Amino acid sequence: HGSWKGRSGYSVTEYLVVFDVDSTLIEDEVIELLAEVAGKRDEVAAVTERAMAGELDFEQSLIQRVATLAGLPESVFADVQSRITITTGARETIAAIQAAGGKVGAVSGGFNQLLTPLASILNLNFARANQLEVVDGFLTGKVIGKIIDRNAKALALNEWSAETGLHNTVAVGDGANDLEMMAQAQLGVAFNAKPIVREKADVVIEGNDLRKLLEILKL
């Protein structure tokens, strides 16, 4: 992280900040809220916990968890959307990064059906997540296309950095599937994080207020 402050020591303010979504930008794990409607919350939460701690392959764990959602009506998205809690300070933090000339993205092992409306509420510049398959108004229990795993998260960060020309990259996450993106970023920030993530991050934010990121970035 030698080039962090800019070559001549002046402070850089134009960052590309990429956030994980579940338990980072929002307080919830969306898959658990969806599973609750299916009456499978405990089963799914146990798998999520193991995946985020790095004990299970993320892709396999996601396939397993999404399978429990088969048969849910499409209306479940609006129901779950209304129950999502945006993390304290998220709106102010995103606005401040953008006001300083930066850009903000979110990349999620969750789902477009919930990230797209959230991205609009939070005014994100970029958003990428998995797409749940819906046929005739019901979830099939499958994901369409390539699964957003740890490599896909890192790829999104690099792609958005190239697209914007912003090389002061910051990745903020809580789970094992954020580690690759955090390693690729100039600054990897652990927020509300599992032990393995706290251990490998450059900076650990204590507590659940995202505005602490602004202090770290000197914004």
C-alpha positions in Angstrom: 0.0 0.0 0.0 3.0 2.3 -0.6 1.3 4.5 -3.2 -1.8 5.1 -0.9 -1.2 8.8 -0.2 -0.2 9.8 -3.7 3.4 10.1 -4.8 4.1 13.6 -3.4 2.5 12.9 0.0 -0.7 14.9 -0.7 -3.9 13.1 0.3 -6.0 11.5 -2.4 -9.7 12.0 -2.2 -11.0 10.3 -5.4 -11.6 6.7 -4.4 -13.3 3.8 -5.9 -15.0 2.1 -2.9 -16.6 -1.3 -3.4 -18.8 -2.6 -0.7 -20.1 -6.1 0.0 -23.8 -5.9 0.6 -25.2 -8.4 3.1 -24.0 -7.6 6.7 -22.0 -4.6 5.2 -24.2 -2.1 3.4 -27.3 -3.7 4.9 -27.6 -5.3 8.3 -29.4 -8.4 7.0 -28.5 -11.5 5.1 -31.0 -11.4 2.3 -30.9 -15.1 1.6 -32.0 -15.7 5.2 -34.9 -13.2 4.9 -36.0 -15.1 1.7 -35.6 -18.5 3.5 -37.6 -17.3 6.4 -40.6 -16.9 4.0 -40.0 -20.5 2.9 -39.8 -21.6 6.5 -36.1 -22.6 6.1 -34.3 -19.8 7.9 -32.5 -21.9 10.5 -31.3 -24.4 7.9 -30.0 -21.6 5.6 -28.5 -19.5 8.4 -26.3 -22.4 9.5 -24.9 -22.8 5.9 -24.4 -19.0 5.5 -22.5 -18.9 8.8 -20.1 -21.7 7.7 -19.6 -20.1 4.2 -18.8 -16.7 5.6 -16.3 -18.2 8.0 -14.5 -19.8 5.1 -15.5 -23.3 6.0 -17.5 -24.1 2.9 -17.1 -23.4 -0.8 -19.2 -20.3 -1.5 -20.6 -21.4 -4.8 -21.7 -24.8 -3.5 -23.2 -23.3 -0.4 -25.1 -20.7 -2.5 -26.5 -23.4 -4.8 -27.6 -25.4 -1.7 -29.2 -22.3 0.0 -31.0 -21.1 -3.2 -32.5 -24.6 -3.7 -34.5 -24.0 -0.5 -36.3 -21.1 -2.1 -37.9 -23.2 -4.9 -41.7 -22.5 -5.2 -41.7 -19.0 -3.5 -43.8 -16.5 -5.4 -42.0 -13.5 -7.0 -43.9 -11.2 -4.6 -41.4 -12.3 -2.0 -38.9 -9.8 -3.3 -41.1 -6.8 -2.4 -41.8 -8.3 1.0 -38.1 -8.9 1.8 -37.1 -5.4 0.4 -39.4 -3.8 2.9 -37.6 -5.6 5.8 -34.1 -4.7 4.8 -32.3 -2.4 7.2 -29.6 -0.1 5.6 -26.5 0.0 7.8 -26.0 3.1 9.9 -24.1 5.8 8.1 -24.2 4.0 4.7 -26.1 6.8 2.9 -23.8 9.6 4.3 -20.7 7.6 3.5 -21.6 7.0 -0.1 -22.6 10.6 -0.6 -19.3 11.9 0.9 -17.2 9.6 -1.3 -19.1 10.8 -4.4 -18.9 14.4 -3.3 -15.1 14.1 -3.1 -15.1 12.9 -6.7 -15.1 9.2 -6.0 -17.4 6.4 -7.2 -19.1 3.6 -5.2 -20.0 0.1 -6.2 -21.6 -2.9 -4.5 -20.9 -6.5 -5.4 -22.9 -9.2 -3.8 -23.2 -13.0 -3.5 -26.9 -12.0 -3.0 -29.4 -11.2 -5.7 -30.1 -8.6 -8.4 -33.8 -8.6 -7.6 -32.9 -7.0 -4.2 -29.7 -5.2 -5.1 -31.1 -3.2 -8.1 -33.7 -1.3 -6.0 -31.2 -0.9 -3.2 -28.6 0.5 -5.6 -31.1 3.1 -6.7 -32.0 4.1 -3.1 -28.3 4.4 -2.2 -27.3 6.1 -5.5 -24.6 3.6 -6.2 -22.5 4.0 -9.4 -22.2 0.2 -9.9 -23.9 -2.9 -8.7 -23.5 -6.6 -9.4 -25.1 -9.7 -7.9 -26.6 -13.1 -8.8 -29.8 -13.4 -10.7 -32.4 -15.7 -9.2 -34.3 -17.7 -11.8 -38.1 -16.9 -11.9 -40.5 -18.9 -14.1 -44.2 -18.2 -14.4 -44.0 -15.9 -11.3 -42.2 -18.4 -9.0 -38.6 -19.0 -7.9 -37.2 -22.2 -9.3 -34.5 -22.5 -6.7 -31.7 -21.9 -9.2 -29.4 -19.1 -10.1 -29.0 -17.9 -13.8 -25.5 -17.5 -15.2 -22.1 -17.4 -13.4 -22.2 -17.2 -9.6 -20.7 -14.1 -8.0 -18.1 -15.8 -5.8 -14.8 -14.4 -4.3 -13.1 -14.2 -7.8 -16.0 -12.5 -9.4 -16.0 -9.9 -6.6 -12.3 -9.2 -7.2 -13.0 -9.0 -11.0 -15.7 -6.4 -10.5 -13.4 -4.2 -8.4 -10.7 -4.3 -11.1 -13.2 -3.8 -13.9 -14.8 -0.8 -12.3 -11.3 0.6 -11.5 -10.3 0.3 -15.2 -13.6 1.8 -16.3 -13.4 4.9 -14.0 -9.7 5.3 -14.1 -9.8 5.4 -10.2 -6.8 3.4 -8.9 -7.2 4.3 -5.3 -9.4 1.3 -4.6 -11.0 0.4 -1.3 -12.9 -2.9 -0.6 -15.1 -3.2 2.4 -16.5 -6.6 3.5 -17.3 -9.0 6.3 -17.0 -12.6 4.9 -14.5 -15.0 3.4 -15.9 -14.4 -0.1 -14.7 -10.8 0.2 -11.1 -11.6 0.8 -9.9 -11.8 -2.8 -11.5 -8.4 -3.5 -9.9 -6.9 -0.4 -6.5 -8.3 -1.4 -6.8 -6.7 -4.9 -7.8 -3.3 -3.5 -5.2 -0.9 -2.3 -7.0 -0.9 1.1 -9.0 -3.8 2.4 -11.4 -2.9 5.2 -13.1 -5.4 7.5 -16.5 -4.2 8.7 -18.7 -6.3 11.0 -16.3 -9.0 10.0 -15.7 -12.7 10.6 -12.3 -13.5 12.4 -10.6 -14.7 9.1 -11.5 -11.3 7.5 -10.4 -9.2 10.5 -7.1 -11.1 10.5 -6.3 -10.4 6.8 -7.7 -6.8 6.4 -5.5 -3.7 6.3 -7.9 -1.9 8.6 -10.7 -3.2 10.9 -13.7 -1.0 11.7 -15.1 -1.6 15.1 -18.8 -1.2 15.7 -21.6 -0.9 13.0 -21.3 2.6 11.7 -20.0 3.0 8.2 -19.2 6.7 8.7 -16.0 5.4 10.4 -14.8 4.7 6.9 -14.8 8.4 6.2 -12.3 9.0 9.0 -10.0 6.3 7.5 -10.2 7.9 4.1 -9.8 11.4 5.6 -13.0 12.6 3.9 
